[in-house]
Amino acid sequence: MASIQDIRNIVFLGHGGAGKTSLVEAILHITGKINRLGTIDDKNTVCDFNDEEKQRGNSIRSAIAYTEHEGKTVNMIDTPGYPGFIAGALQSIPAGEASIVVISAAAGIEVNTRKLFAASKNAGKPIIIVVNKIDAENVDTSDIINSIQEMFGPECKCANLPADDKGSVIDCVINETGDCSAMDVAEAHMELLETIIEADDDVMEAYLSGDEVTPDQIASVFVKALAEGTIVPIIFTDSRKEIGIKELLDLVVKIVPSPDKAKPAILIDGEEEKEIAADPNGPLAGQVIRVGFDPRSNMKYSTIRMFSGKLDPHTNLFINNAKKGIRPGHPIQMQGGDAHEIDTATAGQIVSLAKLDELKLGDLVHDGKMKGKFPMPPFPKPMFALAMEPASRGDENKIGAALDKLCEEDACFTVHMDSQTHERVISGLGDLHLRVMLSEMENRYKVKVNTKQPKIPYHETILAKAEGHYRHKKQSGGAGQFGEVYLRIEPGERDSDPSMEFSWDIFGGSIPGQFEPAVIKGINDVMSTGVLAGFPLQDVKVSVYDGKYHAVDSKEVAFRAAGKGAFIDAVKNAKPSLLEPIVHMEVTVPADNMGDITGDLAGRRGRIEGQDMLPGNMVIIKALVPLSEVTQYNSQLKSVTGGQGSYSMELSHYDPTPPNIQQQVIAQYQAEKNKEE
């Protein structure tokens, strides 16, 4: 078992197709962990091990692999790159001491590359940029370097350069000469050296004074500069030909900090933040950073980043705030889809536990001496929805079980029951995301479903102040029901949290305080379904100021009904309005198609925010667009760009819906409601 000083944890991030899985494969091959170099085309890589990934030729979820190099254990997390599967990448970032951001030399900097670079930066992680596929045709290395520095900052410096024969790389840390027409090696060496030594005042002073700076000093300061983010090394590789792979590994083991030298993990408990020292002899503290189900056995594996302490089969393991511990079984090292039991897991390691249904993504695991949560990067809100129903009778339970597992694996895939239509609705980050989930249901879990067009998640709100009143009175021979409520409402701040601000302003005991929870329940009944078209209400302030009760007949059920009725009465008089979701879109297209795309988005009520030029005559168009206008955008974009365009979207905010569209939505809701009745 490696000591904590000899562990290096790295996370591979980047857009789909950049070659992350192939890089991990090359690392495993060159270090002797596998005896044959697998390829995406041959469907035999270590990290793309489930059938869906093999069939599609891209990663869908993160995968763990490990190797040894120069006496160090290198734990690697290979993550998915396409925007719909970004959850697998985001949830992996906290597990690494450094992020390896991979860029395809042929495609350049793509949408997800920028997002994941920013997420790593925000998480305070050191970053190494790897430019892969350097043997691709028509690659302009100098353009790639310039675009990286322009996009990510001047701290990005070449730690090596591709030789002109593309068969090797030139180490810019130690070399001042070499055959590279893309950039002068001496200049690259000088820029790298000067950026590194800026991280240490003593070394910089010695350098400026003309004193010799030794390679050991440079290596030591390089670690510090990387950890502080004052340098982002650029490395060139070709995973298919295994060019630059050893050099990448050499750099990782030399400059990526070991867990005990990296910034400590922060445990948040309410308002308190506590640094967790990476101490194998300290109290146990770890975070679940991945949940997966074996494609062959369907066994659940929960992957944990160990931040402190030890874990073995005899550990009394606590999850979050649980009062009772559980036995974890043997810790497991994952090599792609293969599991290998180990005796003990210690701080700094990335291990898995099998068959623990209690564990969920993000959970804190500990030995009873910790409480709180380790933070995770924020996940985008799922905005694409499909209503679904079983294709065969009797499959309801099977569908539920399959969806539960898919939701555990992917933080951006959600399921809920629509309270109005009583349909099961799945939500994700785009058309491709949901199609893959449905395909997995059919292929992995043998369940087929029928789906309907996406349901737009409108919200409802109010635009004016109003009052409401309702008396609930029911007499049926025996004990009666009585409750009467008066309340006022007014608009709250847009997108406020919580969506309802409530105050109990009863004076003189006209309604006893014991009925306040019942009134709130009645109001919340309406908040969840609205009054216009069955959508949730938001941004409402409610004040209950008067009412009446009966000493015998007043019950909780009566005041729940009275609260609901009074609130509906008030909302109807407060100019209720629909809000529509507005998404922030980034559309990447050939520059020749820019005019067509901007015009099309404008015709969809979109507001263009700007454009960024990319290498390879590509452009990113940024726009705010109503979600209802782009639910089928994938086919339109393919048609306009001949399949060369791609896009991503995230929820931006909610805006008032234009009156004509609001009337259409309400009319459709009423028609469906009347049909049900």
C-alpha positions in Angstrom: 0.0 0.0 0.0 1.4 3.4 -1.0 2.2 6.0 1.7 0.2 9.2 1.5 3.4 11.0 0.3 3.5 8.6 -2.7 -0.1 9.1 -3.9 -1.0 11.3 -6.9 -4.8 11.8 -7.7 -5.6 13.3 -11.0 -8.9 13.9 -12.8 -9.1 14.0 -16.6 -11.5 16.7 -17.9 -12.3 18.1 -21.3 -14.8 18.0 -24.2 -16.0 14.8 -25.7 -13.6 13.4 -28.3 -10.5 15.1 -26.9 -9.0 11.7 -26.0 -9.2 11.4 -22.2 -10.1 7.7 -22.2 -7.3 7.0 -24.7 -4.8 9.0 -22.5 -5.7 6.8 -19.5 -5.4 3.7 -21.7 -2.0 4.8 -22.9 -0.8 5.5 -19.3 -2.0 2.0 -18.2 -0.2 0.4 -21.2 3.1 2.3 -20.9 3.3 1.5 -17.2 2.6 -2.2 -17.8 -0.9 -2.4 -16.1 -2.3 -3.7 -19.4 -0.5 -5.6 -22.0 -2.5 -4.4 -25.0 -3.4 -0.8 -25.9 -7.1 -0.7 -26.3 -8.9 1.8 -28.6 -12.3 3.5 -28.7 -12.9 2.0 -32.2 -12.1 -1.5 -31.0 -14.4 -1.0 -28.0 -11.9 -2.5 -25.6 -10.6 0.3 -23.4 -10.4 -0.1 -19.6 -12.5 2.9 -18.7 -15.3 2.7 -21.3 -16.5 -0.7 -20.0 -20.3 -0.7 -20.3 -22.1 -1.6 -23.5 -23.6 1.8 -24.0 -20.2 3.5 -23.9 -18.7 0.9 -26.3 -21.6 1.3 -28.7 -21.6 5.1 -28.7 -17.8 5.5 -28.6 -17.8 8.0 -25.8 -17.8 8.0 -22.0 -21.1 8.4 -20.2 -20.0 8.2 -16.6 -16.7 8.6 -14.8 -14.4 5.6 -14.3 -11.5 5.0 -11.9 -8.1 3.5 -12.9 -4.7 3.4 -11.2 -1.1 2.6 -12.0 2.4 3.1 -10.6 5.2 5.3 -11.9 8.6 6.2 -10.4 7.6 4.7 -7.1 4.3 6.7 -7.0 0.7 5.4 -7.1 -1.2 7.4 -9.7 -5.0 7.3 -9.3 -6.9 8.5 -12.4 -10.5 9.5 -12.9 -11.6 9.4 -16.6 -14.7 11.6 -17.0 -17.3 12.1 -19.7 -16.9 15.1 -22.0 -20.2 15.8 -23.7 -22.3 18.5 -22.1 -25.2 16.2 -21.3 -23.0 14.1 -19.1 -21.1 16.9 -17.3 -22.3 15.7 -13.9 -19.8 12.8 -14.1 -17.0 15.3 -14.6 -18.1 17.9 -12.0 -18.6 15.3 -9.2 -15.0 14.0 -9.8 -13.2 17.3 -9.4 -13.1 17.2 -5.5 -11.4 13.8 -5.7 -8.2 15.0 -7.4 -5.2 17.0 -6.2 -5.0 18.3 -9.8 -7.2 18.5 -13.0 -5.8 17.4 -16.3 -7.7 19.4 -18.9 -7.5 17.7 -22.3 -7.8 19.6 -25.5 -7.9 18.0 -29.0 -5.2 19.5 -31.2 -7.6 19.0 -34.1 -10.7 20.5 -32.6 -9.2 23.1 -30.3 -10.9 24.6 -27.2 -14.5 23.4 -27.1 -17.6 24.3 -25.0 -17.1 21.8 -22.2 -13.4 22.4 -22.0 -14.0 26.0 -20.9 -16.7 25.0 -18.4 -14.6 22.3 -16.8 -11.5 24.5 -16.7 -13.6 27.2 -14.9 -15.1 24.6 -12.5 -11.6 23.3 -11.5 -10.4 26.8 -11.0 -13.4 27.7 -8.8 -12.7 24.5 -6.8 -9.1 25.7 -6.2 -7.6 22.8 -8.1 -4.2 23.0 -9.8 -4.6 22.5 -13.6 -2.4 20.9 -16.2 -3.4 21.3 -19.8 -2.8 18.4 -22.2 -3.0 19.1 -25.9 -3.6 15.6 -27.3 -3.7 14.2 -30.9 -0.7 16.2 -32.0 -0.3 14.0 -35.1 -3.7 15.2 -36.5 -3.6 16.8 -40.0 -3.4 20.6 -40.4 -2.6 21.2 -36.7 -1.2 24.7 -36.1 0.6 24.3 -32.7 1.4 28.0 -32.4 -2.3 28.9 -32.9 -3.3 26.4 -30.2 -0.8 27.8 -27.7 -2.1 31.4 -28.5 -5.7 30.4 -28.1 -5.0 28.6 -24.8 -3.2 31.7 -23.4 -6.0 34.0 -24.7 -8.7 31.8 -23.2 -7.2 30.7 -19.9 -4.6 33.3 -19.2 -0.9 34.2 -19.6 0.0 31.7 -16.7 -0.4 28.9 -19.3 3.1 28.0 -20.3 4.6 25.2 -22.4 6.3 22.6 -20.3 7.1 20.7 -23.5 6.7 21.2 -27.2 6.1 18.8 -30.0 9.1 18.1 -32.2 8.7 18.9 -35.9 8.7 15.2 -36.7 5.7 14.8 -34.3 7.4 11.6 -33.1 8.6 13.1 -29.8 8.3 16.1 -27.4 10.9 18.5 -26.2 11.1 19.1 -22.4 11.1 22.9 -21.9 12.0 22.6 -18.3 15.5 21.5 -19.0 16.1 22.2 -22.7 16.8 25.5 -24.4 17.2 23.9 -27.9 15.2 21.6 -30.1 13.5 21.3 -33.5 10.1 22.9 -33.0 8.9 25.4 -35.7 5.8 26.2 -33.6 7.7 28.1 -30.9 11.3 28.8 -30.1 12.4 26.3 -27.5 14.7 28.8 -25.8 11.9 31.3 -25.5 9.5 28.6 -24.1 12.2 27.6 -21.6 12.7 31.1 -20.4 8.9 31.9 -20.2 8.3 28.7 -18.2 11.3 29.2 -15.9 10.4 32.9 -15.1 6.8 32.0 -14.4 7.7 29.1 -12.1 10.2 31.1 -10.0 7.7 33.9 -9.4 6.1 31.7 -6.8 9.1 31.9 -4.5 10.7 35.3 -3.6 14.0 33.8 -2.5 14.5 31.8 -5.7 13.4 34.7 -7.8 15.8 37.1 -6.1 18.6 34.7 -6.7 17.7 34.3 -10.3 17.5 38.0 -10.9 20.8 38.5 -9.2 22.4 36.1 -11.7 22.9 33.3 -9.2 22.5 29.7 -10.5 19.1 28.2 -9.8 19.5 24.4 -9.5 17.1 21.9 -11.1 16.1 20.8 -7.6 15.1 24.3 -6.7 13.1 24.6 -9.9 11.3 21.3 -9.3 10.4 22.4 -5.7 9.1 25.8 -6.7 7.2 24.2 -9.7 5.1 22.2 -7.2 4.4 25.4 -5.3 3.5 27.4 -8.4 1.2 24.7 -9.6 -0.6 24.4 -6.3 -1.0 28.2 -6.1 -2.3 28.4 -9.7 0.4 30.9 -10.8 1.3 28.5 -13.6 -0.7 26.2 -15.8 1.7 23.9 -17.6 0.8 22.9 -21.2 1.8 19.4 -22.3 1.7 17.9 -25.8 0.8 14.2 -26.3 -0.5 11.7 -28.8 -2.2 8.9 -26.9 -2.7 6.7 -30.0 1.0 6.6 -30.7 2.0 7.0 -27.0 4.0 10.1 -27.6 4.5 12.3 -24.6 2.8 9.9 -22.3 5.9 9.1 -20.1 6.7 12.8 -20.1 3.2 13.6 -18.8 3.5 10.9 -16.1 7.0 12.3 -15.1 5.5 15.7 -14.7 2.5 14.4 -12.7 4.6 12.6 -10.1 7.1 15.5 -9.8 4.7 18.5 -9.5 1.2 17.3 -8.6 1.1 17.6 -4.8 0.5 14.5 -2.7 -2.7 14.6 -0.6 -0.8 15.7 2.5 0.8 18.6 0.7 -2.3 19.8 -1.2 -4.8 22.3 0.1 -6.8 20.5 2.8 -10.4 19.5 2.2 -13.0 21.8 3.8 -15.9 20.3 5.7 -18.9 22.6 6.0 -21.2 22.4 9.0 -23.8 25.1 8.8 -21.8 28.4 9.0 -18.6 26.6 10.2 -15.8 25.6 7.9 -13.3 23.1 9.1 -10.0 22.1 7.4 -9.5 18.3 7.3 -5.9 17.3 7.5 -4.9 14.5 5.2 -3.8 12.2 8.1 -4.0 8.4 7.9 -4.0 8.3 11.7 -6.8 11.0 12.0 -10.5 10.4 12.3 -12.2 8.9 9.2 -13.6 11.4 6.7 -14.5 10.7 3.1 -16.9 11.7 0.4 -18.8 9.6 -2.1 -17.8 11.0 -5.5 -19.3 8.3 -7.7 -22.1 5.7 -7.7 -22.2 3.0 -10.3 -23.8 -0.3 -11.0 -21.8 -3.2 -12.5 -23.2 -3.8 -16.1 -22.9 -7.6 -15.6 -24.0 -8.2 -12.0 -25.9 -4.9 -11.3 -23.9 -4.7 -8.1 -23.7 -1.2 -6.7 -20.3 0.3 -6.2 -19.9 3.6 -4.3 -16.6 5.3 -4.8 -15.1 7.3 -1.9 -12.3 9.8 -1.8 -10.6 9.3 1.5 -9.6 12.6 3.0 -8.6 11.4 6.5 -8.3 8.2 8.6 -8.5 4.5 7.7 -11.3 2.2 6.6 -11.3 -1.6 6.7 -14.0 -4.3 7.0 -14.3 -3.8 10.7 -14.9 -0.1 10.6 -18.1 1.2 12.2 -19.1 3.4 9.3 -21.4 6.3 9.7 -23.2 8.1 6.8 -23.9 11.8 7.2 -25.9 12.3 10.4 -26.9 8.7 10.9 -27.0 7.6 14.6 -26.1 4.0 13.8 -23.1 2.7 12.0 -22.8 0.0 9.4 -20.1 -2.6 8.4 -18.6 -1.5 5.0 -17.1 -4.8 3.8 -13.8 -4.9 2.1 -12.5 -1.6 0.4 -12.1 -2.1 -3.3 -9.7 -0.7 -5.9 -11.4 -0.2 -9.2 -9.6 -0.7 -12.5 -12.3 0.4 -14.9 -15.0 -2.3 -14.5 -12.8 -4.7 -12.6 -12.9 -4.7 -8.8 -10.0 -5.8 -6.5 -10.4 -6.1 -2.8 -7.8 -4.6 -0.5 -7.4 -4.9 3.3 -7.4 -1.2 4.3 -8.0 2.2 2.7 -6.3 5.2 4.1 -6.3 9.0 3.6 -5.4 10.0 0.1 -6.8 6.9 -1.6 -9.8 6.6 -3.9 -11.6 3.3 -3.1 -15.0 1.8 -3.6 -17.5 -0.1 -1.4 -19.9 -2.7 -2.7 -23.5 -3.4 -2.0 -24.2 -0.4 0.3 -27.6 0.9 -0.8 -27.5 3.6 1.9 -24.6 5.5 0.2 -25.5 8.3 -2.2 -23.5 10.8 -4.2 -21.9 13.5 -2.1 -22.4 11.7 1.2 -20.0 12.2 4.1 -18.7 8.9 5.5 -17.0 8.9 8.9 -16.4 7.0 12.1 -18.8 9.0 14.2 -16.5 12.0 14.9 -17.4 14.2 11.9 -20.5 16.1 10.8 -21.3 18.3 7.9 -20.7 18.1 4.1 -17.8 18.3 1.8 -18.8 20.8 -1.0 -19.2 19.8 -4.6 -19.2 22.0 -7.7 -22.7 23.2 -8.6 -24.6 21.0 -11.1 -26.6 22.5 -14.0 -30.3 22.2 -13.6 -32.0 19.5 -15.8 -34.1 21.4 -18.3 -35.2 18.8 -20.9 -38.2 16.7 -19.9 -40.1 13.8 -21.3 -43.3 12.2 -20.0 -43.1 8.5 -20.1 -45.3 5.4 -19.8 -44.5 1.7 -19.9 -44.7 0.1 -23.4 -45.9 -3.1 -21.8 -48.4 -3.6 -19.0 -47.0 -4.6 -15.7 -43.6 -2.9 -16.1 -44.3 -0.1 -13.6 -42.1 -1.6 -10.9 -39.3 -2.5 -13.2 -39.3 1.1 -14.6 -39.2 2.5 -11.1 -36.2 0.3 -10.1 -34.3 1.1 -13.3 -34.9 4.9 -13.0 -33.8 4.8 -9.3 -30.4 3.4 -10.3 -30.0 5.8 -13.2 -30.7 8.7 -10.9 -28.1 7.5 -8.4 -25.5 7.3 -11.1 -26.2 10.7 -12.7 -26.8 13.8 -10.6 -28.3 15.7 -13.6 -30.9 13.1 -14.3 -34.1 13.4 -12.3 -37.6 11.7 -12.2 -40.8 13.0 -10.7 -44.5 12.3 -10.9 -46.6 15.1 -12.4 -49.3 15.9 -10.0 -51.7 17.1 -12.7 -51.2 14.5 -15.4 -50.1 11.7 -13.1 -47.3 10.9 -15.6 -43.8 10.0 -14.7 -41.5 12.7 -16.1 -37.8 12.3 -16.6 -35.5 15.4 -16.9 -32.0 15.8 -18.2 -29.5 18.2 -19.8 -30.5 17.7 -23.4 -31.9 15.4 -26.1 -28.8 13.2 -26.2 -28.7 12.8 -22.4 -32.3 11.6 -22.3 -31.9 9.3 -25.3 -28.9 7.6 -23.7 -30.8 7.2 -20.4 -33.8 5.6 -22.3 -31.4 3.4 -24.2 -29.8 2.2 -21.0 -33.2 1.4 -19.5 -33.9 -0.8 -22.5 -30.5 -2.5 -22.9 -29.4 -2.8 -19.3 -32.7 -3.2 -17.5 -34.8 -4.7 -20.2 -37.5 -2.1 -19.9 -39.0 -0.2 -22.8 -41.1 2.9 -22.5 -43.1 5.3 -24.7 -42.4 9.0 -24.4 -44.2 12.2 -25.2 -42.9 15.6 -26.2 -41.0 17.6 -23.6 -43.1 19.4 -21.0 -41.9 22.9 -20.5 -41.5 23.7 -16.8 -43.4 26.9 -16.6 -43.9 28.6 -13.2 -46.7 30.8 -12.0 -46.4 34.1 -10.0 -48.5 37.1 -9.1 -48.0 40.7 -10.3 -50.2 42.6 -7.8 -51.3 42.7 -4.2 -54.7 41.2 -3.2 -56.7 39.8 -0.4 -58.4 36.4 -0.1 -61.1 34.9 2.1 -62.6 31.4 2.5 -64.9 29.8 4.9 -64.9 26.0 5.1 -68.1 24.7 6.7 -69.2 21.1 6.6 -72.0 19.5 8.6 -73.0 15.8 8.1 -74.9 14.7 11.1 -72.0 14.0 13.4 -69.0 16.2 14.2 -68.7 19.1 11.7 -65.8 20.9 10.2 -65.3 24.7 10.4 -62.5 27.0 9.6 -62.4 30.6 8.2 -59.3 32.4 6.9 -58.5 35.9 5.7 -55.1 36.6 4.1 -53.2 39.1 2.1 -50.6 38.4 -0.6 -48.1 40.5 -2.6 -45.3 39.7 -5.1 -41.9 38.7 -3.7 -38.5 39.1 -5.3 -38.1 37.2 -8.5 -36.6 33.7 -8.1 -36.6 34.2 -4.3 -35.7 31.2 -2.1 -38.0 30.0 -0.5 -40.6 30.7 -3.1 -43.1 31.7 -0.5 -42.5 34.1 2.4 -45.2 33.5 5.2 -46.2 35.5 8.2 -48.8 34.6 10.9 -50.3 38.0 11.8 -53.2 36.9 13.9 -54.1 39.0 16.9 -56.6 38.4 19.6 -56.7 34.6 19.0 -59.2 34.7 16.2 -57.5 31.6 14.9 -55.6 29.6 17.6 -51.9 29.1 16.8 -52.3 25.4 16.7 -53.9 25.7 13.3 -51.1 27.7 11.7 -49.4 24.5 10.3 -52.7 23.4 8.7 -53.2 26.8 7.0 -49.6 26.7 5.7 -50.3 23.2 4.3 -53.3 24.5 2.5 -51.3 27.3 1.0 -48.5 25.0 0.0 -51.1 22.7 -1.8 -51.7 25.7 -4.1 -48.0 26.7 -4.3 -47.2 23.3 -5.8 -50.0 23.4 -8.5 -50.8 27.1 -9.1 -54.1 28.4 -10.3 -53.6 29.1 -14.0 -52.2 26.0 -15.7 -51.0 23.5 -13.0 -47.5 24.9 -12.6 -45.8 25.7 -9.3 -46.2 29.2 -7.9 -43.2 31.3 -6.9 -42.2 34.6 -5.4 -45.2 35.2 -3.2 -45.5 36.9 0.2 -48.4 35.7 2.4 -49.8 37.2 5.5 -52.7 35.5 7.4 -54.3 38.3 9.5 -57.8 37.2 10.5 -60.3 34.3 10.7 -62.7 32.4 12.8 -62.8 29.1 14.5 -65.3 26.9 16.3 -64.5 25.4 19.7 -65.9 22.0 18.6 -65.9 21.8 14.8 -62.5 23.4 14.0 -60.0 20.8 13.0 -56.7 20.7 11.1 -58.5 19.4 7.9 -60.9 22.4 8.0 -58.2 25.0 8.3 -56.1 23.3 5.6 -59.1 23.6 3.3 -59.8 27.2 4.4 -56.1 28.2 3.9 -56.2 26.7 0.4 -59.4 28.4 -0.5 -58.4 31.8 0.8 -55.1 31.6 -1.0 -56.7 30.6 -4.4 -59.2 33.5 -3.9 -56.3 35.9 -3.4 -54.1 34.6 -6.2 -57.0 35.0 -8.7 -57.3 38.6 -7.8 -53.5 39.3 -7.8 -53.0 39.3 -11.6 -51.6 35.7 -11.8 -49.1 35.3 -14.6 -47.0 32.5 -16.2 -43.2 32.6 -16.1 -41.2 30.8 -18.7 -37.7 29.3 -18.3 -35.0 31.2 -20.2 -31.8 29.2 -20.9 -28.3 30.4 -21.6 -27.2 28.7 -24.8 -23.7 28.3 -26.3 -23.9 27.2 -29.9 -20.6 26.1 -31.6 -20.8 26.3 -35.4 -18.6 26.9 -38.4 -18.1 30.6 -38.9 -19.8 30.4 -42.3 -23.0 29.4 -40.5 -22.9 32.2 -37.9 -25.4 34.5 -39.7 -27.9 31.6 -40.2 -27.7 30.6 -36.5 -28.0 34.1 -35.1 -31.0 34.8 -37.3 -32.6 31.6 -36.4 -32.1 32.2 -32.6 -33.5 35.7 -33.0 -36.6 34.2 -34.7 -37.0 32.0 -31.6 -37.2 35.1 -29.4 -33.6 34.7 -28.5 -31.3 37.5 -27.4 -27.7 37.2 -28.7 -25.2 38.1 -26.0 -22.0 37.7 -28.0 -19.7 35.6 -30.1 -16.2 34.0 -29.5 -14.0 32.9 -32.4 -12.3 29.6 -32.0 -9.5 27.9 -33.9 -10.5 26.0 -37.0 -12.9 28.6 -38.3 -15.4 27.9 -35.6 -17.4 30.3 -33.5 -19.3 30.1 -30.2 -22.6 32.1 -30.2 -24.0 32.9 -26.8 -27.7 33.7 -26.4 -30.6 33.8 -24.0 -33.5 31.9 -25.4 -36.9 30.7 -24.1 -36.7 26.9 -23.5 -40.0 26.3 -25.3 -38.4 27.6 -28.5 -35.4 25.1 -28.5 -36.8 21.8 -27.3 -36.1 20.3 -30.7 -33.1 22.4 -31.5 -30.8 19.5 -32.1 -32.3 18.5 -35.4 -32.5 22.1 -36.6 -28.8 22.7 -35.8 -27.8 19.5 -37.6 -29.7 20.6 -40.6 -28.2 24.1 -40.8 -24.6 23.0 -40.1 -24.5 19.7 -41.8 -23.9 18.0 -38.5 -20.9 20.2 -37.6 -22.7 22.2 -34.9 -23.1 21.5 -31.2 -24.7 23.3 -28.3 -25.2 23.3 -24.6 -27.7 25.0 -22.4 -28.2 25.9 -18.7 -31.1 27.5 -16.9 -30.5 31.2 -16.7 -33.7 32.6 -15.1 -37.5 32.9 -15.5 -39.2 35.7 -17.4 -42.9 36.7 -17.9 -44.5 34.7 -20.7 -45.8 36.8 -23.7 -49.6 37.0 -23.4 -50.3 35.0 -26.6 -48.2 32.1 -25.5 -49.6 32.3 -22.0 -53.1 32.0 -23.4 -52.1 28.9 -25.5 -50.6 27.2 -22.5 -53.6 27.9 -20.3 -56.0 26.8 -23.0 -54.1 23.5 -23.5 -54.1 22.9 -19.7 -57.9 23.5 -19.5 -58.5 21.2 -22.5 -56.5 18.4 -20.9 -58.3 19.0 -17.5 -61.7 18.9 -19.2 -60.8 15.7 -21.0 -59.8 14.0 -17.7 -63.1 15.1 -16.1 
